[in-house]
Amino acid sequence: MKTTRVFVPGSIGNVGPGLDILGLAVRGAGDTVVAERRRGRGVLVADAGHPNLPTDPHRHASAIAAQAALDLGGRRGRFAMTISLIKGLPLSGGQGGSAASAVAGAVAANVLMGRPLGTPELLSAALAAEATVAGRHLDNIAPSLLGGLVLIRSLDPIDVISIPTPRGLWIVLAKPAYELETRRGRSVLPRLVRRTDALHQAAQIAAMVAAGFANDAARFGQAVEDRIAEPVRAPLLPGFAQAKRAALHAGAFGCSISGSGPTLFALAGSRASATAIGAAVSRAYARAGHRSTIRVTTVDHVGARIR
């Protein structure tokens, strides 16, 4: 193929207690890479996708991942391509934007090469980009590539496990009208945690996995309780505490920070419940002096796709 167009959905990193080891793909908004093979060598960025994103291919997530994919495919110095990014996810929004861009770049390069790479290599290529722009973690990359809920068992070597999600699970995403860079959100994470908190996190992750296999949406949502990242990140997110209380009061099974934030996510058992939760969260942010964008959606079970 000489041209390709790849769409990759956004995702919820951590999904509450699963810091860096759980991620959930979300239907709706995503990033799209349009790639074209050209004469010459290397990867060029024709359109960065946003005025605040660099056109330097060594700093652009899609281009870094595409070049890593070319290297893994044995095409270093023997293959050239041009990338244009259509940015559908917010910058510094906690919805897996950099990961989606990276996955799209890696998949596009793989398609243009004739698809010599498998899932491990695509994850590795996207991880090379994410490590450069946001941090070395797969919790957004893996679900964006594979769809659904993914557990990161290991980074070295890469080992990921797809986990079923309860049927009828609805998701509310609420992004307040401000940004929080991933690096800032990660900078406040504790170096040491109490044994009781570590045990609590492990129990919640196990409960989420069990609830997924048992098709228990309520138990899945109830296990979204984070005692490690949320307590230190919440002070960086004006209005979050009030919005979370409103979500739980409106009937959410569980509620926490999507990735590093500022997006809030809440889980519900029906569209009607999710819509009511979204309205309550919006009002809470408004009372705190912040506009917010509400999205009611479900799990994306497909992941990256060629269009």
KEKE-3310 file (N, C-alpha, C; in steps of 0.2 Angstrom, whole numbers, plus 5000, padded with zeros to 4 digits):
npx = (5004:5002:4996:4988:4975:4973:4963:4962:4956:4953:4957:4955:4967:4974:4962:4957:4962:4972:4986:4996:4995:4982:4971:4958:4949:4939:4924:4921:4928:4945:4961:4968:4979:4985:4994:5008:5017:5033:5047:5064:5071:5066:5054:5042:5033:5019:5008:5005:4994:4989:4991:5000:5008:5023:5032:5043:5050:5056:5051:5037:5024:5017:5026:5038:5034:5031:5044:5050:5043:5047:5060:5060:5054:5065:5068:5075:5083:5079:5066:5053:5041:5027:5018:5002:4993:4977:4969:4959:4957:4959:4973:4984:4974:4971:4965:4972:4978:4992:4996:4987:4990:5003:5001:4993:5003:5012:5005:5001:5013:5016:5007:5010:5022:5018:5013:5022:5024:5019:5008:5016:5027:5021:5016:5029:5034:5025:5027:5040:5038:5029:5036:5045:5037:5028:5030:5036:5025:5012:4998:4989:4992:4991:4976:4971:4977:4972:4959:4945:4947:4963:4976:4992:5004:5018:5032:5045:5049:5037:5021:5004:4987:4971:4956:4939:4925:4911:4895:4884:4890:4892:4900:4905:4913:4921:4928:4936:4938:4952:4970:4981:4997:5004:5017:5017:5007:5012:5023:5020:5017:5019:5034:5036:5024:5011:5010:4996:4989:4995:4991:4977:4975:4979:4969:4958:4961:4961:4948:4941:4945:4940:4926:4925:4926:4915:4904:4899:4894:4891:4900:4912:4913:4912:4925:4933:4943:4955:4969:4982:4987:4976:4974:4985:4985:4972:4972:4978:4968:4956:4940:4937:4935:4923:4915:4917:4910:4897:4895:4895:4884:4874:4872:4883:4893:4906:4920:4933:4950:4954:4968:4981:4974:4966:4953:4939:4932:4917:4907:4893:4877:4868:4862:4854:4856:4870:4869:4862:4871:4882:4876:4875:4888:4893:4886:4892:4905:4903:4898:4910:4916:4921:4920:4914:4916:4906:4905:4896:4897:4903:4912:4926:4928:4936:4948:4963:4960:4960:4955)
npy = (4994:5011:5022:5025:5025:5027:5024:5027:5024:5034:5032:5026:5028:5018:5016:5019:5010:5004:5009:5012:4999:4995:4998:5006:5005:5018:5021:5032:5048:5050:5048:5051:5045:5049:5042:5041:5033:5038:5045:5043:5044:5040:5048:5060:5074:5080:5087:5092:5090:5099:5116:5117:5105:5098:5098:5092:5077:5069:5072:5071:5061:5052:5051:5047:5034:5028:5028:5019:5008:5006:5003:4991:4983:4981:4991:5003:5017:5013:5016:5028:5039:5050:5058:5064:5070:5069:5077:5071:5069:5078:5088:5085:5080:5069:5058:5048:5053:5055:5042:5037:5043:5038:5025:5025:5030:5019:5008:5013:5014:5000:4995:5001:4995:4982:4974:4967:4966:4961:4961:4962:4969:4981:4987:4989:4998:5009:5012:5017:5029:5035:5034:5045:5056:5056:5047:5030:5019:5007:5008:5016:5014:5000:4996:5005:5000:4987:4987:4987:4981:4981:4972:4976:4965:4964:4975:4972:4958:4964:4960:4958:4957:4954:4958:4953:4965:4970:4967:4980:4991:5008:5023:5039:5053:5067:5082:5095:5113:5115:5111:5097:5093:5077:5074:5082:5077:5065:5068:5070:5058:5046:5040:5030:5018:5015:4999:4994:5002:4997:4984:4986:4992:4981:4972:4978:4979:4965:4962:4970:4963:4950:4954:4958:4945:4939:4946:4957:4972:4982:4978:4979:4993:4997:4993:5003:5011:5021:5023:5028:5036:5045:5053:5061:5068:5074:5087:5094:5096:5107:5107:5094:5085:5089:5086:5072:5068:5072:5064:5051:5053:5054:5041:5034:5019:5019:5031:5041:5048:5050:5043:5054:5065:5080:5074:5067:5051:5041:5027:5018:5009:5010:5019:5030:5032:5035:5047:5055:5056:5062:5075:5079:5080:5090:5101:5102:5105:5117:5124:5125:5134:5130:5127:5112:5098:5085:5068:5054:5037:5021:5005:5003:4990:4987:4994:5000:5004:5001:5013)
npz = (5000:4997:5003:5019:5031:5048:5062:5080:5096:5111:5128:5145:5157:5170:5176:5189:5202:5196:5193:5180:5176:5171:5158:5149:5134:5125:5117:5103:5103:5095:5089:5072:5060:5044:5032:5020:5009:5003:4992:4997:5014:5030:5042:5039:5046:5040:5044:5060:5068:5078:5084:5095:5095:5090:5074:5072:5069:5078:5090:5089:5093:5084:5074:5080:5084:5072:5066:5074:5072:5059:5060:5068:5059:5050:5041:5042:5035:5023:5019:5017:5024:5025:5037:5043:5056:5063:5075:5087:5101:5117:5121:5134:5142:5149:5142:5135:5124:5118:5118:5109:5097:5095:5094:5082:5073:5073:5069:5056:5049:5049:5041:5029:5026:5023:5034:5043:5056:5073:5087:5099:5094:5089:5100:5107:5098:5099:5112:5113:5108:5118:5129:5126:5126:5136:5146:5152:5150:5147:5149:5143:5129:5126:5127:5118:5106:5106:5110:5122:5140:5147:5155:5161:5162:5162:5158:5154:5149:5137:5141:5140:5145:5139:5147:5150:5150:5160:5153:5147:5153:5156:5152:5159:5154:5160:5156:5163:5159:5158:5158:5162:5162:5158:5163:5174:5182:5185:5192:5206:5211:5224:5231:5240:5247:5259:5267:5269:5260:5248:5248:5248:5235:5227:5230:5225:5211:5208:5211:5201:5190:5192:5193:5179:5173:5178:5174:5181:5183:5193:5204:5197:5195:5209:5213:5209:5216:5222:5231:5230:5219:5216:5228:5229:5217:5216:5222:5212:5203:5201:5207:5206:5217:5222:5210:5209:5221:5218:5207:5213:5222:5212:5208:5202:5200:5202:5203:5197:5193:5176:5169:5171:5173:5167:5166:5172:5176:5177:5181:5176:5175:5165:5150:5154:5167:5166:5159:5168:5178:5172:5170:5183:5187:5178:5183:5196:5193:5187:5198:5205:5197:5185:5168:5159:5148:5144:5141:5136:5135:5129:5131:5120:5110:5099:5096:5088:5071:5053:5041)
capx = (5000:5006:4993:4983:4972:4972:4960:4964:4952:4956:4957:4956:4973:4974:4955:4956:4968:4977:4991:5001:4994:4976:4968:4951:4948:4933:4921:4920:4934:4951:4966:4968:4985:4985:5001:5009:5024:5036:5054:5068:5072:5064:5047:5041:5027:5016:5003:5006:4987:4987:4997:5004:5012:5029:5032:5050:5048:5060:5047:5030:5022:5016:5032:5043:5032:5032:5051:5052:5040:5051:5066:5058:5053:5071:5067:5079:5087:5077:5059:5051:5034:5024:5012:4997:4989:4970:4969:4952:4958:4962:4980:4985:4967:4969:4961:4976:4980:4998:4996:4983:4994:5008:4998:4991:5009:5015:5000:5001:5020:5016:5002:5013:5027:5015:5011:5027:5024:5014:5006:5022:5032:5018:5017:5035:5035:5021:5030:5046:5035:5026:5042:5048:5033:5023:5032:5036:5019:5007:4991:4984:4994:4988:4969:4970:4978:4969:4952:4943:4951:4969:4981:4999:5007:5025:5035:5051:5047:5030:5016:4998:4982:4964:4951:4932:4922:4904:4890:4880:4894:4892:4906:4905:4920:4920:4934:4935:4941:4959:4974:4986:5002:5005:5023:5015:5003:5016:5028:5017:5016:5023:5040:5034:5017:5010:5008:4989:4987:4997:4986:4970:4975:4979:4963:4953:4962:4959:4940:4939:4946:4935:4920:4924:4924:4908:4899:4896:4896:4891:4906:4917:4913:4914:4932:4937:4945:4962:4972:4989:4987:4971:4974:4990:4983:4966:4973:4980:4962:4951:4933:4937:4932:4915:4912:4916:4904:4891:4894:4893:4877:4869:4872:4889:4896:4913:4922:4940:4953:4956:4975:4984:4969:4961:4947:4935:4927:4912:4904:4886:4874:4863:4863:4850:4860:4876:4867:4860:4878:4885:4873:4877:4895:4893:4884:4897:4911:4900:4898:4917:4919:4924:4916:4916:4914:4903:4904:4893:4900:4904:4919:4928:4931:4940:4955:4965:4957:4962:4949)
capy = (5000:5018:5027:5022:5030:5023:5028:5024:5027:5036:5027:5028:5025:5016:5014:5019:5008:5000:5013:5010:4992:4994:5003:5004:5009:5021:5023:5039:5052:5046:5051:5048:5046:5048:5041:5040:5032:5043:5043:5046:5041:5043:5050:5067:5076:5085:5090:5089:5089:5104:5121:5116:5099:5099:5095:5088:5070:5066:5075:5070:5054:5047:5050:5043:5027:5026:5026:5013:5002:5004:5000:4984:4980:4981:4996:5009:5020:5010:5017:5034:5040:5056:5058:5069:5068:5072:5076:5071:5069:5084:5088:5085:5079:5062:5053:5044:5056:5054:5035:5035:5046:5034:5018:5026:5030:5013:5004:5016:5012:4993:4994:5003:4990:4976:4971:4962:4967:4958:4965:4964:4974:4987:4989:4991:5004:5015:5013:5021:5036:5037:5035:5051:5062:5056:5042:5023:5015:5004:5007:5019:5011:4993:4996:5009:4996:4980:4988:4984:4982:4977:4972:4976:4961:4966:4979:4970:4959:4966:4955:4961:4952:4957:4956:4955:4970:4968:4970:4985:4996:5014:5027:5046:5057:5074:5086:5102:5117:5116:5105:5095:5089:5070:5074:5085:5072:5059:5071:5070:5051:5044:5035:5024:5018:5011:4992:4994:5005:4993:4978:4988:4992:4974:4969:4982:4976:4958:4963:4972:4957:4945:4957:4957:4939:4938:4951:4961:4980:4986:4976:4982:5000:4998:4992:5009:5015:5022:5026:5029:5041:5050:5057:5066:5071:5078:5094:5098:5096:5111:5105:5086:5082:5091:5083:5065:5067:5073:5058:5045:5054:5053:5034:5031:5014:5021:5037:5042:5052:5046:5044:5059:5070:5082:5071:5063:5046:5038:5021:5017:5003:5011:5026:5035:5033:5039:5054:5059:5057:5068:5081:5081:5081:5096:5106:5102:5109:5124:5128:5126:5139:5128:5124:5105:5094:5079:5063:5048:5032:5014:5002:5002:4983:4986:4997:5003:5001:5005:5016)
capz = (5000:4997:5008:5023:5036:5054:5068:5086:5101:5117:5133:5152:5160:5177:5178:5196:5206:5192:5191:5175:5174:5169:5154:5146:5128:5126:5111:5102:5100:5094:5084:5066:5056:5037:5031:5013:5007:4998:4991:5002:5020:5037:5043:5040:5048:5036:5049:5067:5071:5083:5084:5100:5094:5086:5068:5072:5069:5084:5096:5088:5095:5079:5070:5084:5084:5065:5064:5078:5068:5053:5063:5070:5052:5046:5035:5044:5030:5016:5019:5019:5024:5027:5042:5045:5061:5064:5083:5090:5108:5119:5123:5141:5144:5153:5138:5131:5117:5116:5116:5103:5092:5095:5091:5075:5069:5073:5064:5049:5046:5048:5035:5023:5026:5022:5040:5045:5064:5077:5093:5103:5091:5088:5107:5108:5094:5102:5119:5112:5108:5124:5134:5125:5127:5142:5151:5149:5152:5142:5151:5137:5123:5125:5126:5112:5101:5106:5112:5129:5146:5146:5161:5159:5167:5162:5153:5152:5143:5136:5142:5141:5145:5138:5152:5148:5153:5160:5148:5149:5157:5153:5155:5159:5154:5161:5155:5164:5154:5159:5156:5166:5158:5161:5168:5181:5186:5187:5197:5213:5214:5230:5230:5244:5249:5265:5265:5269:5253:5243:5248:5246:5228:5224:5231:5220:5204:5208:5211:5194:5185:5194:5190:5172:5171:5181:5171:5187:5182:5199:5208:5194:5197:5216:5215:5206:5222:5221:5237:5229:5214:5217:5234:5227:5211:5216:5223:5206:5199:5204:5206:5205:5223:5222:5205:5211:5226:5214:5203:5217:5224:5207:5207:5199:5203:5205:5200:5198:5188:5170:5169:5176:5173:5172:5165:5177:5173:5181:5178:5177:5172:5159:5147:5157:5173:5164:5157:5174:5182:5168:5171:5190:5187:5175:5188:5201:5190:5186:5205:5207:5193:5179:5162:5158:5143:5146:5135:5139:5130:5131:5130:5113:5110:5093:5096:5081:5064:5047:5038)
cpx = (5004:5003:4989:4981:4970:4969:4961:4960:4956:4955:4957:4962:4972:4967:4954:4962:4973:4983:4996:5000:4987:4974:4962:4950:4940:4931:4921:4926:4940:4955:4967:4975:4983:4992:5002:5016:5027:5044:5058:5069:5068:5056:5047:5034:5024:5011:5003:4999:4985:4993:5002:5009:5017:5029:5039:5048:5051:5056:5040:5029:5021:5022:5037:5041:5032:5039:5053:5049:5044:5057:5065:5056:5059:5071:5071:5083:5084:5069:5058:5044:5032:5018:5008:4993:4982:4969:4962:4952:4961:4969:4980:4978:4966:4965:4965:4978:4986:4999:4992:4987:5000:5006:4996:4997:5012:5011:5001:5008:5019:5012:5006:5019:5024:5013:5016:5027:5018:5012:5012:5026:5028:5017:5023:5037:5032:5024:5036:5044:5033:5031:5045:5044:5029:5026:5032:5031:5015:5000:4986:4986:4990:4981:4968:4972:4974:4961:4951:4948:4957:4973:4988:5003:5015:5027:5041:5051:5040:5026:5009:4992:4975:4960:4944:4929:4914:4900:4886:4884:4894:4897:4904:4912:4918:4927:4933:4939:4948:4963:4979:4991:5003:5011:5021:5011:5007:5021:5026:5016:5021:5029:5039:5027:5016:5008:5000:4986:4989:4992:4979:4970:4975:4973:4958:4954:4960:4951:4938:4940:4941:4928:4919:4922:4917:4903:4895:4898:4896:4898:4912:4918:4915:4921:4936:4938:4952:4965:4979:4989:4982:4972:4979:4989:4977:4967:4976:4974:4956:4944:4932:4933:4925:4912:4911:4911:4898:4890:4892:4886:4872:4869:4877:4891:4902:4915:4930:4943:4955:4964:4978:4979:4970:4954:4945:4932:4923:4909:4897:4883:4869:4865:4859:4853:4866:4874:4865:4867:4882:4882:4875:4884:4896:4891:4889:4903:4909:4900:4905:4920:4922:4919:4918:4913:4912:4902:4901:4894:4900:4911:4920:4931:4935:4947:4957:4962:4959:4955:4951)
cpy = (5006:5023:5022:5027:5025:5027:5024:5028:5029:5031:5030:5024:5024:5013:5014:5016:5005:5005:5010:5003:4990:5000:5001:5008:5011:5023:5030:5043:5048:5050:5047:5050:5044:5047:5039:5039:5037:5041:5046:5041:5044:5045:5057:5069:5082:5090:5087:5088:5094:5109:5120:5109:5101:5095:5091:5081:5066:5068:5073:5063:5050:5046:5046:5035:5024:5024:5020:5007:5000:5001:4992:4980:4979:4986:5003:5011:5017:5012:5024:5035:5047:5055:5064:5067:5072:5071:5076:5071:5075:5083:5089:5085:5073:5057:5049:5047:5055:5047:5033:5038:5041:5027:5019:5027:5023:5008:5006:5013:5004:4991:4995:4998:4983:4971:4966:4961:4964:4963:4967:4970:4981:4990:4992:4998:5010:5016:5017:5028:5039:5038:5042:5057:5062:5051:5035:5019:5013:5005:5011:5015:5004:4993:5000:5005:4990:4981:4984:4985:4978:4978:4971:4971:4962:4970:4976:4962:4961:4960:4958:4956:4956:4954:4958:4961:4968:4971:4975:4991:5002:5019:5035:5049:5064:5078:5093:5107:5120:5110:5103:5090:5082:5070:5077:5081:5067:5062:5070:5063:5049:5039:5029:5024:5014:5004:4991:4997:5000:4987:4980:4989:4986:4971:4972:4979:4969:4958:4965:4966:4952:4948:4957:4950:4936:4942:4955:4968:4983:4984:4979:4989:5001:4997:4998:5013:5015:5026:5028:5036:5047:5055:5063:5070:5076:5085:5098:5099:5100:5108:5097:5083:5083:5087:5075:5064:5068:5067:5052:5046:5053:5046:5031:5025:5015:5027:5038:5047:5047:5048:5049:5065:5075:5079:5067:5057:5043:5032:5020:5011:5004:5018:5031:5037:5037:5046:5058:5061:5062:5074:5084:5083:5088:5102:5107:5106:5116:5128:5129:5131:5137:5125:5117:5103:5087:5074:5057:5043:5025:5012:5001:4995:4982:4988:5000:4999:5005:5007:5018)
cpz = (5000:5001:5013:5028:5042:5060:5074:5092:5107:5122:5140:5155:5168:5179:5186:5200:5202:5189:5186:5173:5171:5164:5150:5140:5128:5119:5110:5099:5100:5090:5078:5062:5049:5035:5023:5012:5002:4997:4996:5008:5026:5036:5043:5042:5044:5040:5056:5071:5076:5083:5089:5100:5089:5079:5067:5073:5075:5090:5095:5089:5089:5075:5073:5083:5077:5064:5068:5075:5062:5055:5065:5064:5048:5040:5037:5038:5023:5015:5021:5019:5027:5032:5043:5050:5062:5071:5085:5097:5111:5121:5131:5145:5148:5149:5133:5124:5114:5114:5110:5097:5090:5091:5083:5070:5068:5068:5057:5046:5045:5042:5029:5021:5023:5028:5042:5053:5067:5083:5097:5100:5090:5095:5109:5104:5097:5109:5118:5111:5114:5129:5133:5127:5133:5148:5149:5153:5147:5144:5147:5131:5121:5123:5119:5105:5100:5108:5119:5135:5145:5153:5158:5164:5168:5157:5150:5154:5143:5137:5144:5141:5144:5143:5149:5152:5154:5155:5151:5153:5153:5156:5154:5159:5155:5161:5157:5160:5156:5158:5162:5162:5162:5166:5174:5185:5189:5193:5204:5215:5219:5228:5234:5246:5255:5263:5265:5262:5248:5242:5246:5238:5224:5224:5226:5213:5203:5207:5204:5189:5186:5191:5183:5170:5173:5178:5176:5186:5188:5203:5204:5195:5204:5217:5212:5212:5223:5228:5236:5225:5215:5222:5232:5221:5211:5218:5217:5201:5202:5202:5206:5211:5223:5216:5206:5216:5222:5210:5207:5220:5219:5205:5203:5203:5206:5201:5202:5193:5182:5169:5174:5177:5168:5171:5170:5174:5179:5178:5180:5173:5167:5156:5151:5164:5172:5163:5163:5178:5178:5170:5178:5191:5184:5180:5194:5199:5189:5193:5207:5202:5187:5174:5161:5151:5145:5140:5139:5133:5133:5130:5122:5113:5104:5093:5090:5075:5058:5043:5030)
residu = (MET:LYS:THR:THR:ARG:VAL:PHE:VAL:PRO:GLY:SER:ILE:GLY:ASN:VAL:GLY:PRO:GLY:LEU:ASP:ILE:LEU:GLY:LEU:ALA:VAL:ARG:GLY:ALA:GLY:ASP:THR:VAL:VAL:ALA:GLU:ARG:ARG:ARG:GLY:ARG:GLY:VAL:LEU:VAL:ALA:ASP:ALA:GLY:HIS:PRO:ASN:LEU:PRO:THR:ASP:PRO:HIS:ARG:HIS:ALA:SER:ALA:ILE:ALA:ALA:GLN:ALA:ALA:LEU:ASP:LEU:GLY:GLY:ARG:ARG:GLY:ARG:PHE:ALA:MET:THR:ILE:SER:LEU:ILE:LYS:GLY:LEU:PRO:LEU:SER:GLY:GLY:GLN:GLY:GLY:SER:ALA:ALA:SER:ALA:VAL:ALA:GLY:ALA:VAL:ALA:ALA:ASN:VAL:LEU:MET:GLY:ARG:PRO:LEU:GLY:THR:PRO:GLU:LEU:LEU:SER:ALA:ALA:LEU:ALA:ALA:GLU:ALA:THR:VAL:ALA:GLY:ARG:HIS:LEU:ASP:ASN:ILE:ALA:PRO:SER:LEU:LEU:GLY:GLY:LEU:VAL:LEU:ILE:ARG:SER:LEU:ASP:PRO:ILE:ASP:VAL:ILE:SER:ILE:PRO:THR:PRO:ARG:GLY:LEU:TRP:ILE:VAL:LEU:ALA:LYS:PRO:ALA:TYR:GLU:LEU:GLU:THR:ARG:ARG:GLY:ARG:SER:VAL:LEU:PRO:ARG:LEU:VAL:ARG:ARG:THR:ASP:ALA:LEU:HIS:GLN:ALA:ALA:GLN:ILE:ALA:ALA:MET:VAL:ALA:ALA:GLY:PHE:ALA:ASN:ASP:ALA:ALA:ARG:PHE:GLY:GLN:ALA:VAL:GLU:ASP:ARG:ILE:ALA:GLU:PRO:VAL:ARG:ALA:PRO:LEU:LEU:PRO:GLY:PHE:ALA:GLN:ALA:LYS:ARG:ALA:ALA:LEU:HIS:ALA:GLY:ALA:PHE:GLY:CYS:SER:ILE:SER:GLY:SER:GLY:PRO:THR:LEU:PHE:ALA:LEU:ALA:GLY:SER:ARG:ALA:SER:ALA:THR:ALA:ILE:GLY:ALA:ALA:VAL:SER:ARG:ALA:TYR:ALA:ARG:ALA:GLY:HIS:ARG:SER:THR:ILE:ARG:VAL:THR:THR:VAL:ASP:HIS:VAL:GLY:ALA:ARG:ILE:ARG)
# end
